[in-house]
Structure formats: C-alpha cells, structure tokens
Amino acid sequence: MAVTFYVLADSQQTSENELSTPPAHFTLACQLCAGFYRANQRVFIYTGSQPDAELIDQLLWQFDADSFVPHNLSGEGPARGAPVEISWQPPKQSRQVLINLAPDIPAFANRFTDIIEFVPAGAAAKAQARERYKHYRQSGITPATVNAD
C-alpha cells in the first residue's frame, strides 16, 4: 500500500466565510481523480459527510466536456458503478485508489493499493493530517509527501 500526502500552501486556504468557494483540497482531489481516471484506475472518494460527498459530485460535474470524469454517488449510476465512486460510507466494490477527504483514516483503507491524503492549510485540518500521518507510520508505512502549490 502506498500513501501520499498532498500538502497545500497557506495561500491555497479558502476563507471559511466564502461559501461559494470549495475547499482547496476538494478541488485538488477532483484534479487528481481526473488523472487516475485517464490512467484507467478505479477511484473511491471517501468524505466525512453526505454534504461533502455531494459537493465533490458537483465539482466533478463542473469539469469541461474534454476532461469529464465519469462518476456517481454510491448507490447511484450503473450496476458496477462508474470509474469514480463518491461516498461518506464504506465502498461496496473493490477499487485501486482511495482519496480520503474525511478527517480520520477509514477502517477499510487497507483494501486499497494507493491512498491519497491531504494536509489543508487550516490549523485544525493540519493537526488531523498529522494524526493520520503518525498512524500510517505506526502501521509500518512511510507516506510520501508532495507540495501541492
């Protein structure tokens, strides 16, 4: 299992008062998702809540036609699911890549070959990311880090 943390710069932080602007790590997650889709990888995007899952769904629908990413919320779409599934609940099907947007590591994370994590710029989110990083290290996994600026 490979784990990669994408570290967002302070300049990428979204003001909590800007309701119309999605969090920077959600936007980056969608961009990464498009790359995995083009590489023929099946992706599961795990969120901490139903509203977050619905926001990711909306963001992926906003891609232009040339870079559309076939996706669905869990339980919707074709029987075997689209290449990208989004949910706040555990996946029902096997996929290669987990993009974790939840504050904690999901119990099912060990079912994935690749795990993508984020270190948002906000203090609370950074602290949660540090805890996830420590957990992976204690599990014998050395996560890679990538500066997302």
C-alpha positions in Angstrom: 0.0 0.0 0.0 1.3 3.4 -1.0 0.2 6.6 0.9 0.7 10.1 -0.5 0.0 13.3 1.4 -0.6 16.4 -0.7 0.5 19.5 1.4 -1.4 22.6 0.5 0.3 26.0 0.9 -1.2 28.7 3.2 -2.0 30.7 0.1 -4.4 27.9 -1.0 -6.5 28.2 2.1 -10.1 29.1 1.5 -11.8 31.5 3.8 -14.5 29.8 5.9 -16.8 32.7 5.1 -16.6 32.0 1.3 -19.5 29.6 1.0 -19.3 29.6 -2.8 -15.7 28.6 -3.0 -14.9 24.9 -2.3 -12.0 23.9 -0.1 -8.7 23.8 -2.0 -8.1 20.2 -1.2 -11.5 19.2 -2.6 -10.6 20.9 -5.9 -7.2 19.2 -5.9 -8.9 15.9 -5.2 -11.0 16.3 -8.3 -8.0 17.1 -10.4 -6.1 14.1 -9.1 -9.2 12.0 -9.7 -9.2 13.0 -13.4 -5.6 11.9 -13.7 -6.4 8.5 -12.1 -9.4 8.1 -14.4 -7.2 8.8 -17.5 -4.8 6.2 -16.2 -7.7 3.6 -16.1 -7.7 3.4 -12.3 -10.9 3.0 -10.4 -11.2 5.5 -7.6 -13.2 5.8 -4.4 -13.5 9.2 -2.9 -14.4 9.0 0.8 -15.8 12.0 2.5 -16.6 12.8 6.1 -20.3 13.6 5.4 -23.1 13.4 2.9 -22.9 17.2 2.1 -19.2 16.8 1.4 -19.8 13.9 -1.0 -22.5 15.9 -2.8 -20.1 18.8 -3.1 -17.4 16.6 -4.7 -20.1 15.2 -7.0 -21.0 18.8 -8.1 -17.3 19.7 -8.6 -16.7 16.8 -10.9 -19.8 17.7 -12.9 -18.3 21.2 -13.5 -15.3 19.8 -15.4 -15.5 20.8 -19.1 -16.6 18.2 -21.6 -13.0 17.4 -22.7 -12.0 16.4 -19.2 -15.2 14.8 -17.9 -14.7 12.2 -15.3 -17.5 9.5 -15.2 -18.6 9.3 -11.5 -21.5 8.7 -9.2 -22.5 8.9 -5.6 -22.6 5.5 -4.0 -25.8 3.6 -4.9 -26.4 5.7 -8.0 -25.4 5.0 -11.6 -24.7 1.7 -13.3 -24.7 -1.6 -11.5 -20.9 -1.9 -11.4 -20.6 1.8 -10.6 -18.7 4.5 -12.6 -14.9 4.6 -12.6 -15.1 7.1 -9.8 -17.4 6.5 -6.8 -18.1 9.1 -4.1 -19.4 8.3 -0.6 -19.4 9.0 3.1 -20.0 5.3 3.7 -17.7 2.3 3.1 -17.3 1.1 -0.5 -19.2 -1.9 -1.8 -16.8 -2.7 -4.6 -13.1 -3.1 -4.9 -11.1 -0.1 -6.3 -7.4 0.7 -6.6 -7.3 4.2 -5.3 -8.7 5.8 -2.2 -8.9 9.6 -2.0 -9.6 10.3 1.7 -11.3 13.6 2.4 -12.5 12.6 5.8 -10.8 13.8 9.0 -9.8 10.2 10.0 -8.4 7.2 8.3 -11.3 4.9 7.4 -11.3 1.4 8.8 -11.4 0.0 5.2 -8.3 1.9 4.0 -6.2 -1.3 3.9 -8.3 -2.6 1.0 -6.7 0.0 -1.4 -3.4 -0.1 -3.3 -3.0 3.7 -3.3 -4.2 6.2 -0.7 -4.3 9.9 -1.3 -4.4 12.2 1.8 -4.3 16.0 2.1 -2.8 18.5 4.5 -5.0 21.5 4.2 -3.7 24.9 5.4 -6.0 25.4 8.3 -4.6 24.6 11.8 -7.3 22.1 12.8 -7.1 20.2 9.5 -3.3 20.2 9.7 -3.5 18.6 13.2 -5.8 15.9 11.9 -3.5 15.2 8.9 -0.6 14.9 11.4 -2.5 12.3 13.3 -3.3 10.3 10.1 0.4 10.5 9.1 1.5 9.2 12.5 -1.0 6.4 12.2 0.4 5.3 8.9 4.0 5.4 10.2 3.0 3.3 13.3 1.5 0.8 10.8 4.8 0.5 9.1 4.0 2.7 6.1 6.2 5.6 5.2 3.9 8.1 3.4 5.3 10.2 0.6 4.6 14.0 0.7 4.0 16.2 -2.3 3.8 20.0 -2.1 0.6 20.9 -3.9 1.5 24.5 -4.7 
